[in-house]
């Protein structure tokens, strides 16, 4: 499972010009479920996202988690994070899970994070979304459960 985290001051998703979700201070989380991901991968990513210290403390050091700052997460499914660009100019997405499996595991990840007491808003799976954000930092972190 690959997850790209962006620390944001705010973020949201529109589908068909209509706002479907929005957060203020928190994390915009782009999620790509891999074809071989298991529940162990989901649990690993949920723990990491819930506890990663990417928010600044009173000394300006990245020392606080999303829970500590009472932030929210906007979770957006994005199958392109597994793009293989080694050959040619057209990305290959064969390492991404099939849509039904990806949807189920994405929802499971979001529920695990909610179980940590964190508000998780969602994009719309498999939709053409307009994702907007105000990046804070910028701080962008890539997590991969296979490392």
Secondary structure as UniProt FT lines:
FT   STRAND          2..15
FT   TURN            16..17
FT   STRAND          18..23
FT   STRAND          26..32
FT   TURN            35..36
FT   HELIX           39..51
FT   STRAND          55..56
FT   TURN            58..59
FT   STRAND          62..64
FT   TURN            66..70
FT   STRAND          72..77
FT   HELIX           79..82
FT   TURN            94..95
FT   HELIX           99..114
FT   TURN            115..117
FT   STRAND          119..122
FT   TURN            125..126
FT   STRAND          129..144
FT   TURN            145..146
//
